[in-house]
Amino acid sequence: MIVKVVLLPGKNERKIELQEDSTALNMLKMLNLNPDVMLVIRNDVPMPVDEKLKDKDVLKVVRVVSGG
């Protein structure tokens, strides 16, 4: 399957090919992104990293910043 990933900030877009039944976690690992500091958004809604992706999904990936 092919999904479109938009890395924010910067709107760096890329299309990646994943195996069927891949999850958001699989996608993050493929892009060498740490899932502990990234938020995956599908249809303007944050999604769990263990949720399966669908062919032609458009995902936004945002780095989470926290501090005190």
C-alpha positions as CSV (number, residue, x, y, z in Angstrom):
1,M,0.0,0.0,0.0
2,I,1.1,3.6,-0.5
3,V,0.5,6.4,2.0
4,K,1.3,10.1,1.9
5,V,3.1,11.5,4.8
6,V,3.4,15.2,5.6
7,L,6.1,16.0,8.1
8,L,5.4,19.1,10.1
9,P,6.6,21.8,10.6
10,G,7.8,22.5,7.1
11,K,5.2,20.5,5.1
12,N,7.8,18.0,3.8
13,E,5.7,15.6,1.9
14,R,6.6,12.1,0.7
15,K,4.8,9.0,-0.5
16,I,6.0,5.7,1.0
17,E,5.2,2.1,0.3
18,L,4.3,-0.1,3.2
19,Q,3.2,-3.7,3.5
20,E,-0.5,-4.4,3.9
21,D,-1.6,-4.3,7.6
22,S,1.2,-1.9,8.5
23,T,0.6,0.4,11.5
24,A,1.5,4.0,12.2
25,L,4.4,2.6,14.3
26,N,5.7,0.7,11.2
27,M,5.6,3.9,9.2
28,L,7.4,5.9,11.9
29,K,10.2,3.3,12.1
30,M,10.5,3.2,8.3
31,L,11.1,7.0,8.4
32,N,13.6,6.6,11.4
33,L,11.3,8.8,13.6
34,N,11.1,8.1,17.3
35,P,7.4,7.2,18.1
36,D,7.8,8.5,21.7
37,V,8.0,12.1,20.4
38,M,5.9,12.0,17.3
39,L,2.1,12.4,16.9
40,V,0.4,10.9,13.9
41,I,-2.8,12.6,12.6
42,R,-5.2,11.1,10.1
43,N,-8.3,13.0,9.0
44,D,-7.4,15.8,11.5
45,V,-7.7,13.3,14.4
46,P,-4.7,12.0,16.4
47,M,-4.4,8.2,16.0
48,P,-2.8,5.5,18.1
49,V,0.5,4.2,16.7
50,D,-0.8,0.6,16.8
51,E,-3.7,1.4,14.5
52,K,-3.6,-0.1,11.0
53,L,-3.1,2.2,8.1
54,K,-5.1,2.1,4.8
55,D,-4.0,2.4,1.3
56,K,-3.9,6.1,0.1
57,D,-4.1,7.4,3.7
58,V,-2.8,11.0,4.1
59,L,-1.0,11.3,7.4
60,K,0.4,14.3,9.2
61,V,3.4,13.7,11.5
62,V,4.1,16.3,14.2
63,R,7.0,16.3,16.7
64,V,5.6,16.7,20.2
65,V,7.4,19.3,22.3
66,S,7.0,19.4,26.1
67,G,8.8,21.2,28.8
68,G,8.3,23.1,32.0
